[in-house]
Amino acid sequence: MAGISTRNAGRDAALTYVVVLVLVTGAITLVHVNLPGLGPVGPAVVALLFLYAPIQVGSWRGDEHIEDYGFHAAPVREGLIAYAVALAIAFPIFIAVYFGFYEVACGSATLRALTPAEMCGRYTGLAGAHVPAVDLDLLEFAGLQLLAVAMPEELFFRGFLLGLLEQRFPPRRRWRGGGIGLALVLSSLAFALVHLPRTGDPRQLMTFFPGLLFGWMRSSTRSVLAPTLLHASCNILIFLLAHASQR
C-alpha cells in the first residue's frame, strides 16, 4: 500500500467533495426512475459515486489505493470490539431518546411540527410498541443498508475524505488512538450536508453527530470496518423503531 500523501491533501479533499456533492444532488432527481429488476436508479448512482471517487482520485494523487483509505477489515478483532462497545452504549441511549422525543412531541401541538409528516398520526406510543416481524423485506433492507449505503459512504467520508483531511489538519488530540480535531469536524459536516439534497429537511443535519463517532472509530481502528457496521446498524435500528412504534 502506498499510504496517503500529504501533497495537496486538503485541496484534493475539498475539490472531490464539491464535485461529488454536485453529482449526488443531480442523482437525486433519478430517485423515482426505476429499472426492471434493479429498482430506483438514484441510490445506485450515489453509491457508485462514493465508491468510484476515492479510486479515481487516489490514482491521480500518485497511485493511492482504497486500502490506503482504510477499505480493509484488519484489524478485525479491534474493529469488532469497537463496534460492539459503540453498539452497547449508543443504542440504549438512542432508543430512549427516540421514544422520549415522540412521547413529548406528539403530545404537543407546538412540537408536533418538528416530527416527520403524519408520524404522530401513526405513532402508537411507548405502550403500543411491538417487535416488528423479521421477514424477507427486513433482511433485504439490512443487506442494502450494509452494502449499498453504509459501505460506500464510509469509504468516501471516513476513509477517503477524513484520511486526506487528517493529512492537511493533523489531529492535535487523540483519545484511544482516534484523532479529535478539525479534520473530524469537517468530514462530519460534509457528511451531514450531503444528506440535505434528497429531502431538503434541515433535520438531516443531525447526521453530523453520528458522523463524529464514525470518524473517530475509523481513525482509532485505521479501518472502515467498525464505522460501516455501526452505520448500517443505526439505519436498521431507525427502520425497526419506526415500524415498532407505528400502526
C-alpha positions as protocol buffer text, in pm:
chain_id: "A"
residue {
  index: 1
  type: MET
  ca { x: 0 y: 0 z: 0 }
}
residue {
  index: 2
  type: ALA
  ca { x: 130 y: 342 z: -94 }
}
residue {
  index: 3
  type: GLY
  ca { x: -13 y: 535 z: 201 }
}
residue {
  index: 4
  type: ILE
  ca { x: -183 y: 872 z: 192 }
}
residue {
  index: 5
  type: SER
  ca { x: 39 y: 1156 z: 75 }
}
residue {
  index: 6
  type: THR
  ca { x: 29 y: 1498 z: 241 }
}
residue {
  index: 7
  type: ARG
  ca { x: 71 y: 1660 z: -101 }
}
residue {
  index: 8
  type: ASN
  ca { x: -232 y: 1879 z: -179 }
}
residue {
  index: 9
  type: ALA
  ca { x: -440 y: 1663 z: 57 }
}
residue {
  index: 10
  type: GLY
  ca { x: -669 y: 1945 z: 168 }
}
residue {
  index: 11
  type: ARG
  ca { x: -720 y: 2077 z: -184 }
}
residue {
  index: 12
  type: ASP
  ca { x: -797 y: 1733 z: -327 }
}
residue {
  index: 13
  type: ALA
  ca { x: -1038 y: 1656 z: -43 }
}
residue {
  index: 14
  type: ALA
  ca { x: -1228 y: 1983 z: -94 }
}
residue {
  index: 15
  type: LEU
  ca { x: -1245 y: 1964 z: -475 }
}
residue {
  index: 16
  type: THR
  ca { x: -1353 y: 1600 z: -474 }
}
residue {
  index: 17
  type: TYR
  ca { x: -1624 y: 1668 z: -219 }
}
residue {
  index: 18
  type: VAL
  ca { x: -1766 y: 1962 z: -416 }
}
residue {
  index: 19
  type: VAL
  ca { x: -1778 y: 1758 z: -737 }
}
residue {
  index: 20
  type: VAL
  ca { x: -1938 y: 1460 z: -562 }
}
residue {
  index: 21
  type: LEU
  ca { x: -2192 y: 1683 z: -385 }
}
residue {
  index: 22
  type: VAL
  ca { x: -2299 y: 1834 z: -719 }
}
residue {
  index: 23
  type: LEU
  ca { x: -2326 y: 1490 z: -880 }
}
residue {
  index: 24
  type: VAL
  ca { x: -2516 y: 1346 z: -582 }
}
residue {
  index: 25
  type: THR
  ca { x: -2760 y: 1636 z: -597 }
}
residue {
  index: 26
  type: GLY
  ca { x: -2814 y: 1560 z: -966 }
}
residue {
  index: 27
  type: ALA
  ca { x: -2856 y: 1190 z: -899 }
}
residue {
  index: 28
  type: ILE
  ca { x: -3135 y: 1264 z: -652 }
}
residue {
  index: 29
  type: THR
  ca { x: -3357 y: 1355 z: -949 }
}
residue {
  index: 30
  type: LEU
  ca { x: -3326 y: 992 z: -1060 }
}
residue {
  index: 31
  type: VAL
  ca { x: -3464 y: 853 z: -733 }
}
residue {
  index: 32
  type: HIS
  ca { x: -3808 y: 794 z: -884 }
}
residue {
  index: 33
  type: VAL
  ca { x: -3670 y: 637 z: -1202 }
}
residue {
  index: 34
  type: ASN
  ca { x: -3694 y: 258 z: -1173 }
}
residue {
  index: 35
  type: LEU
  ca { x: -3529 y: -10 z: -1381 }
}
residue {
  index: 36
  type: PRO
  ca { x: -3692 y: -355 z: -1403 }
}
residue {
  index: 37
  type: GLY
  ca { x: -3529 y: -590 z: -1155 }
}
residue {
  index: 38
  type: LEU
  ca { x: -3300 y: -319 z: -1019 }
}
residue {
  index: 39
  type: GLY
  ca { x: -3531 y: -66 z: -857 }
}
residue {
  index: 40
  type: PRO
  ca { x: -3458 y: 307 z: -815 }
}
residue {
  index: 41
  type: VAL
  ca { x: -3164 y: 440 z: -1017 }
}
residue {
  index: 42
  type: GLY
  ca { x: -3075 y: 736 z: -792 }
}
residue {
  index: 43
  type: PRO
  ca { x: -2947 y: 549 z: -483 }
}
residue {
  index: 44
  type: ALA
  ca { x: -2741 y: 315 z: -703 }
}
residue {
  index: 45
  type: VAL
  ca { x: -2578 y: 611 z: -879 }
}
residue {
  index: 46
  type: VAL
  ca { x: -2500 y: 776 z: -544 }
}
residue {
  index: 47
  type: ALA
  ca { x: -2341 y: 456 z: -409 }
}
residue {
  index: 48
  type: LEU
  ca { x: -2127 y: 422 z: -723 }
}
residue {
  index: 49
  type: LEU
  ca { x: -2012 y: 783 z: -690 }
}
residue {
  index: 50
  type: PHE
  ca { x: -1898 y: 725 z: -332 }
}
residue {
  index: 51
  type: LEU
  ca { x: -1710 y: 411 z: -438 }
}
residue {
  index: 52
  type: TYR
  ca { x: -1563 y: 546 z: -762 }
}
residue {
  index: 53
  type: ALA
  ca { x: -1440 y: 886 z: -641 }
}
residue {
  index: 54
  type: PRO
  ca { x: -1175 y: 752 z: -396 }
}
residue {
  index: 55
  type: ILE
  ca { x: -1050 y: 503 z: -654 }
}
residue {
  index: 56
  type: GLN
  ca { x: -1014 y: 763 z: -929 }
}
residue {
  index: 57
  type: VAL
  ca { x: -876 y: 1045 z: -718 }
}
residue {
  index: 58
  type: GLY
  ca { x: -639 y: 805 z: -544 }
}
residue {
  index: 59
  type: SER
  ca { x: -485 y: 711 z: -880 }
}
residue {
  index: 60
  type: TRP
  ca { x: -450 y: 1079 z: -973 }
}
residue {
  index: 61
  type: ARG
  ca { x: -276 y: 1152 z: -644 }
}
residue {
  index: 62
  type: GLY
  ca { x: 5 y: 908 z: -708 }
}
residue {
  index: 63
  type: ASP
  ca { x: -120 y: 553 z: -704 }
}
residue {
  index: 64
  type: GLU
  ca { x: -306 y: 563 z: -373 }
}
residue {
  index: 65
  type: HIS
  ca { x: -544 y: 270 z: -333 }
}
residue {
  index: 66
  type: ILE
  ca { x: -868 y: 231 z: -144 }
}
residue {
  index: 67
  type: GLU
  ca { x: -680 y: 11 z: 102 }
}
residue {
  index: 68
  type: ASP
  ca { x: -482 y: 323 z: 192 }
}
residue {
  index: 69
  type: TYR
  ca { x: -814 y: 484 z: 283 }
}
residue {
  index: 70
  type: GLY
  ca { x: -898 y: 212 z: 535 }
}
residue {
  index: 71
  type: PHE
  ca { x: -1102 y: -6 z: 299 }
}
residue {
  index: 72
  type: HIS
  ca { x: -998 y: -332 z: 465 }
}
residue {
  index: 73
  type: ALA
  ca { x: -1116 y: -539 z: 758 }
}
residue {
  index: 74
  type: ALA
  ca { x: -791 y: -556 z: 952 }
}
residue {
  index: 75
  type: PRO
  ca { x: -751 y: -530 z: 1241 }
}
residue {
  index: 76
  type: VAL
  ca { x: -1070 y: -736 z: 1259 }
}
residue {
  index: 77
  type: ARG
  ca { x: -1068 y: -800 z: 1634 }
}
residue {
  index: 78
  type: GLU
  ca { x: -1010 y: -434 z: 1718 }
}
residue {
  index: 79
  type: GLY
  ca { x: -1279 y: -325 z: 1474 }
}
residue {
  index: 80
  type: LEU
  ca { x: -1537 y: -570 z: 1606 }
}
residue {
  index: 81
  type: ILE
  ca { x: -1467 y: -472 z: 1966 }
}
residue {
  index: 82
  type: ALA
  ca { x: -1506 y: -101 z: 1882 }
}
residue {
  index: 83
  type: TYR
  ca { x: -1832 y: -179 z: 1702 }
}
residue {
  index: 84
  type: ALA
  ca { x: -1969 y: -389 z: 1991 }
}
residue {
  index: 85
  type: VAL
  ca { x: -1882 y: -127 z: 2254 }
}
residue {
  index: 86
  type: ALA
  ca { x: -2036 y: 156 z: 2050 }
}
residue {
  index: 87
  type: LEU
  ca { x: -2345 y: -56 z: 1990 }
}
residue {
  index: 88
  type: ALA
  ca { x: -2388 y: -132 z: 2360 }
}
residue {
  index: 89
  type: ILE
  ca { x: -2352 y: 232 z: 2460 }
}
residue {
  index: 90
  type: ALA
  ca { x: -2525 y: 417 z: 2176 }
}
residue {
  index: 91
  type: PHE
  ca { x: -2830 y: 200 z: 2107 }
}
residue {
  index: 92
  type: PRO
  ca { x: -2996 y: 217 z: 2452 }
}
residue {
  index: 93
  type: ILE
  ca { x: -2945 y: 595 z: 2452 }
}
residue {
  index: 94
  type: PHE
  ca { x: -3085 y: 632 z: 2101 }
}
residue {
  index: 95
  type: ILE
  ca { x: -3391 y: 417 z: 2177 }
}
residue {
  index: 96
  type: ALA
  ca { x: -3464 y: 616 z: 2493 }
}
residue {
  index: 97
  type: VAL
  ca { x: -3425 y: 948 z: 2309 }
}
residue {
  index: 98
  type: TYR
  ca { x: -3642 y: 826 z: 2020 }
}
residue {
  index: 99
  type: PHE
  ca { x: -3939 y: 728 z: 2234 }
}
residue {
  index: 100
  type: GLY
  ca { x: -3887 y: 1021 z: 2470 }
}
residue {
  index: 101
  type: PHE
  ca { x: -3896 y: 1269 z: 2183 }
}
residue {
  index: 102
  type: TYR
  ca { x: -4210 y: 1130 z: 2020 }
}
residue {
  index: 103
  type: GLU
  ca { x: -4389 y: 1090 z: 2351 }
}
residue {
  index: 104
  type: VAL
  ca { x: -4337 y: 1460 z: 2418 }
}
residue {
  index: 105
  type: ALA
  ca { x: -4360 y: 1599 z: 2062 }
}
residue {
  index: 106
  type: CYS
  ca { x: -4673 y: 1409 z: 1961 }
}
residue {
  index: 107
  type: GLY
  ca { x: -4847 y: 1530 z: 2274 }
}
residue {
  index: 108
  type: SER
  ca { x: -4774 y: 1895 z: 2199 }
}
residue {
  index: 109
  type: ALA
  ca { x: -4936 y: 2099 z: 1922 }
}
residue {
  index: 110
  type: THR
  ca { x: -4623 y: 2316 z: 1903 }
}
residue {
  index: 111
  type: LEU
  ca { x: -4361 y: 2043 z: 1898 }
}
residue {
  index: 112
  type: ARG
  ca { x: -4560 y: 1824 z: 1660 }
}
residue {
  index: 113
  type: ALA
  ca { x: -4430 y: 2041 z: 1375 }
}
residue {
  index: 114
  type: LEU
  ca { x: -4080 y: 1906 z: 1443 }
}
residue {
  index: 115
  type: THR
  ca { x: -4183 y: 1549 z: 1359 }
}
residue {
  index: 116
  type: PRO
  ca { x: -4199 y: 1395 z: 1009 }
}
residue {
  index: 117
  type: ALA
  ca { x: -4531 y: 1443 z: 827 }
}
residue {
  index: 118
  type: GLU
  ca { x: -4807 y: 1213 z: 957 }
}
residue {
  index: 119
  type: MET
  ca { x: -4570 y: 1046 z: 1203 }
}
residue {
  index: 120
  type: CYS
  ca { x: -4772 y: 1140 z: 1510 }
}
residue {
  index: 121
  type: GLY
  ca { x: -5093 y: 1020 z: 1347 }
}
residue {
  index: 122
  type: ARG
  ca { x: -4943 y: 670 z: 1321 }
}
residue {
  index: 123
  type: TYR
  ca { x: -4744 y: 674 z: 1643 }
}
residue {
  index: 124
  type: THR
  ca { x: -4876 y: 415 z: 1887 }
}
residue {
  index: 125
  type: GLY
  ca { x: -4689 y: 542 z: 2189 }
}
residue {
  index: 126
  type: LEU
  ca { x: -4446 y: 353 z: 2407 }
}
residue {
  index: 127
  type: ALA
  ca { x: -4727 y: 138 z: 2543 }
}
residue {
  index: 128
  type: GLY
  ca { x: -4822 y: 26 z: 2193 }
}
residue {
  index: 129
  type: ALA
  ca { x: -4469 y: -54 z: 2078 }
}
residue {
  index: 130
  type: HIS
  ca { x: -4425 y: -401 z: 1935 }
}
residue {
  index: 131
  type: VAL
  ca { x: -4150 y: -616 z: 1789 }
}
residue {
  index: 132
  type: PRO
  ca { x: -4158 y: -591 z: 1407 }
}
residue {
  index: 133
  type: ALA
  ca { x: -4159 y: -912 z: 1208 }
}
residue {
  index: 134
  type: VAL
  ca { x: -3829 y: -1042 z: 1075 }
}
residue {
  index: 135
  type: ASP
  ca { x: -3912 y: -1118 z: 714 }
}
residue {
  index: 136
  type: LEU
  ca { x: -3754 y: -1109 z: 369 }
}
residue {
  index: 137
  type: ASP
  ca { x: -3820 y: -736 z: 333 }
}
residue {
  index: 138
  type: LEU
  ca { x: -3629 y: -664 z: 652 }
}
residue {
  index: 139
  type: LEU
  ca { x: -3337 y: -884 z: 550 }
}
residue {
  index: 140
  type: GLU
  ca { x: -3325 y: -719 z: 208 }
}
residue {
  index: 141
  type: PHE
  ca { x: -3331 y: -375 z: 370 }
}
residue {
  index: 142
  type: ALA
  ca { x: -3048 y: -473 z: 606 }
}
residue {
  index: 143
  type: GLY
  ca { x: -2835 y: -603 z: 321 }
}
residue {
  index: 144
  type: LEU
  ca { x: -2888 y: -288 z: 117 }
}
residue {
  index: 145
  type: GLN
  ca { x: -2802 y: -67 z: 414 }
}
residue {
  index: 146
  type: LEU
  ca { x: -2477 y: -252 z: 470 }
}
residue {
  index: 147
  type: LEU
  ca { x: -2356 y: -292 z: 110 }
}
residue {
  index: 148
  type: ALA
  ca { x: -2517 y: -6 z: -83 }
}
residue {
  index: 149
  type: VAL
  ca { x: -2538 y: 268 z: 181 }
}
residue {
  index: 150
  type: ALA
  ca { x: -2301 y: 229 z: 475 }
}
residue {
  index: 151
  type: MET
  ca { x: -2002 y: 78 z: 295 }
}
residue {
  index: 152
  type: PRO
  ca { x: -1981 y: 334 z: 8 }
}
residue {
  index: 153
  type: GLU
  ca { x: -2046 y: 628 z: 241 }
}
residue {
  index: 154
  type: GLU
  ca { x: -1788 y: 513 z: 496 }
}
residue {
  index: 155
  type: LEU
  ca { x: -1526 y: 461 z: 226 }
}
residue {
  index: 156
  type: PHE
  ca { x: -1581 y: 811 z: 92 }
}
residue {
  index: 157
  type: PHE
  ca { x: -1640 y: 1016 z: 407 }
}
residue {
  index: 158
  type: ARG
  ca { x: -1437 y: 835 z: 671 }
}
residue {
  index: 159
  type: GLY
  ca { x: -1183 y: 651 z: 458 }
}
residue {
  index: 160
  type: PHE
  ca { x: -1104 y: 897 z: 179 }
}
residue {
  index: 161
  type: LEU
  ca { x: -1221 y: 1239 z: 300 }
}
residue {
  index: 162
  type: LEU
  ca { x: -1121 y: 1209 z: 665 }
}
residue {
  index: 163
  type: GLY
  ca { x: -796 y: 1040 z: 563 }
}
residue {
  index: 164
  type: LEU
  ca { x: -694 y: 1333 z: 342 }
}
residue {
  index: 165
  type: LEU
  ca { x: -817 y: 1595 z: 588 }
}
residue {
  index: 166
  type: GLU
  ca { x: -613 y: 1441 z: 868 }
}
residue {
  index: 167
  type: GLN
  ca { x: -306 y: 1484 z: 648 }
}
residue {
  index: 168
  type: ARG
  ca { x: -391 y: 1852 z: 599 }
}
residue {
  index: 169
  type: PHE
  ca { x: -509 y: 1912 z: 956 }
}
residue {
  index: 170
  type: PRO
  ca { x: -333 y: 1657 z: 1179 }
}
residue {
  index: 171
  type: PRO
  ca { x: -532 y: 1589 z: 1499 }
}
residue {
  index: 172
  type: ARG
  ca { x: -396 y: 1780 z: 1795 }
}
residue {
  index: 173
  type: ARG
  ca { x: -555 y: 1539 z: 2036 }
}
residue {
  index: 174
  type: ARG
  ca { x: -616 y: 1166 z: 2032 }
}
residue {
  index: 175
  type: TRP
  ca { x: -838 y: 954 z: 2253 }
}
residue {
  index: 176
  type: ARG
  ca { x: -774 y: 580 z: 2247 }
}
residue {
  index: 177
  type: GLY
  ca { x: -594 y: 628 z: 1916 }
}
residue {
  index: 178
  type: GLY
  ca { x: -872 y: 818 z: 1742 }
}
residue {
  index: 179
  type: GLY
  ca { x: -797 y: 1169 z: 1620 }
}
residue {
  index: 180
  type: ILE
  ca { x: -1005 y: 1456 z: 1755 }
}
residue {
  index: 181
  type: GLY
  ca { x: -970 y: 1783 z: 1568 }
}
residue {
  index: 182
  type: LEU
  ca { x: -1066 y: 1997 z: 1271 }
}
residue {
  index: 183
  type: ALA
  ca { x: -1045 y: 1710 z: 1021 }
}
residue {
  index: 184
  type: LEU
  ca { x: -1303 y: 1510 z: 1216 }
}
residue {
  index: 185
  type: VAL
  ca { x: -1539 y: 1809 z: 1236 }
}
residue {
  index: 186
  type: LEU
  ca { x: -1505 y: 1897 z: 866 }
}
residue {
  index: 187
  type: SER
  ca { x: -1562 y: 1541 z: 745 }
}
residue {
  index: 188
  type: SER
  ca { x: -1868 y: 1508 z: 970 }
}
residue {
  index: 189
  type: LEU
  ca { x: -2006 y: 1839 z: 844 }
}
residue {
  index: 190
  type: ALA
  ca { x: -1954 y: 1724 z: 484 }
}
residue {
  index: 191
  type: PHE
  ca { x: -2137 y: 1402 z: 567 }
}
residue {
  index: 192
  type: ALA
  ca { x: -2431 y: 1594 z: 715 }
}
residue {
  index: 193
  type: LEU
  ca { x: -2459 y: 1839 z: 425 }
}
residue {
  index: 194
  type: VAL
  ca { x: -2474 y: 1565 z: 163 }
}
residue {
  index: 195
  type: HIS
  ca { x: -2798 y: 1441 z: 321 }
}
residue {
  index: 196
  type: LEU
  ca { x: -2983 y: 1767 z: 254 }
}
residue {
  index: 197
  type: PRO
  ca { x: -3050 y: 1750 z: -123 }
}
residue {
  index: 198
  type: ARG
  ca { x: -3279 y: 1448 z: -107 }
}
residue {
  index: 199
  type: THR
  ca { x: -3549 y: 1598 z: 116 }
}
residue {
  index: 200
  type: GLY
  ca { x: -3430 y: 1948 z: 198 }
}
residue {
  index: 201
  type: ASP
  ca { x: -3520 y: 1869 z: 560 }
}
residue {
  index: 202
  type: PRO
  ca { x: -3280 y: 2051 z: 798 }
}
residue {
  index: 203
  type: ARG
  ca { x: -3322 y: 1767 z: 1048 }
}
residue {
  index: 204
  type: GLN
  ca { x: -3090 y: 1570 z: 821 }
}
residue {
  index: 205
  type: LEU
  ca { x: -2807 y: 1785 z: 957 }
}
residue {
  index: 206
  type: MET
  ca { x: -2833 y: 1582 z: 1279 }
}
residue {
  index: 207
  type: THR
  ca { x: -2629 y: 1317 z: 1097 }
}
residue {
  index: 208
  type: PHE
  ca { x: -2331 y: 1538 z: 1188 }
}
residue {
  index: 209
  type: PHE
  ca { x: -2324 y: 1381 z: 1535 }
}
residue {
  index: 210
  type: PRO
  ca { x: -2308 y: 1011 z: 1441 }
}
residue {
  index: 211
  type: GLY
  ca { x: -2055 y: 1121 z: 1177 }
}
residue {
  index: 212
  type: LEU
  ca { x: -1823 y: 1228 z: 1458 }
}
residue {
  index: 213
  type: LEU
  ca { x: -1845 y: 882 z: 1614 }
}
residue {
  index: 214
  type: PHE
  ca { x: -1798 y: 704 z: 1280 }
}
residue {
  index: 215
  type: GLY
  ca { x: -1494 y: 920 z: 1206 }
}
residue {
  index: 216
  type: TRP
  ca { x: -1337 y: 861 z: 1544 }
}
residue {
  index: 217
  type: MET
  ca { x: -1384 y: 485 z: 1502 }
}
residue {
  index: 218
  type: ARG
  ca { x: -1216 y: 488 z: 1161 }
}
residue {
  index: 219
  type: SER
  ca { x: -925 y: 694 z: 1295 }
}
residue {
  index: 220
  type: SER
  ca { x: -890 y: 474 z: 1601 }
}
residue {
  index: 221
  type: THR
  ca { x: -902 y: 137 z: 1423 }
}
residue {
  index: 222
  type: ARG
  ca { x: -743 y: 254 z: 1092 }
}
residue {
  index: 223
  type: SER
  ca { x: -1022 y: 71 z: 910 }
}
residue {
  index: 224
  type: VAL
  ca { x: -1376 y: 144 z: 791 }
}
residue {
  index: 225
  type: LEU
  ca { x: -1499 y: -193 z: 923 }
}
residue {
  index: 226
  type: ALA
  ca { x: -1630 y: -68 z: 1260 }
}
residue {
  index: 227
  type: PRO
  ca { x: -1796 y: 253 z: 1131 }
}
residue {
  index: 228
  type: THR
  ca { x: -1951 y: 65 z: 838 }
}
residue {
  index: 229
  type: LEU
  ca { x: -2110 y: -192 z: 1069 }
}
residue {
  index: 230
  type: LEU
  ca { x: -2231 y: 76 z: 1312 }
}
residue {
  index: 231
  type: HIS
  ca { x: -2361 y: 300 z: 1032 }
}
residue {
  index: 232
  type: ALA
  ca { x: -2566 y: 16 z: 884 }
}
residue {
  index: 233
  type: SER
  ca { x: -2687 y: -89 z: 1229 }
}
residue {
  index: 234
  type: CYS
  ca { x: -2805 y: 266 z: 1305 }
}
residue {
  index: 235
  type: ASN
  ca { x: -3005 y: 280 z: 981 }
}
residue {
  index: 236
  type: ILE
  ca { x: -3157 y: -60 z: 1052 }
}
residue {
  index: 237
  type: LEU
  ca { x: -3243 y: 45 z: 1408 }
}
residue {
  index: 238
  type: ILE
  ca { x: -3424 y: 357 z: 1281 }
}
residue {
  index: 239
  type: PHE
  ca { x: -3619 y: 136 z: 1040 }
}
residue {
  index: 240
  type: LEU
  ca { x: -3713 y: -106 z: 1319 }
}
residue {
  index: 241
  type: LEU
  ca { x: -3812 y: 168 z: 1561 }
}
residue {
  index: 242
  type: ALA
  ca { x: -4036 y: 330 z: 1300 }
}
residue {
  index: 243
  type: HIS
  ca { x: -4214 y: 0 z: 1238 }
}
residue {
  index: 244
  type: ALA
  ca { x: -4226 y: -90 z: 1606 }
}
residue {
  index: 245
  type: SER
  ca { x: -4390 y: 238 z: 1709 }
}
residue {
  index: 246
  type: GLN
  ca { x: -4640 y: 292 z: 1424 }
}
residue {
  index: 247
  type: ARG
  ca { x: -4974 y: 140 z: 1336 }
}
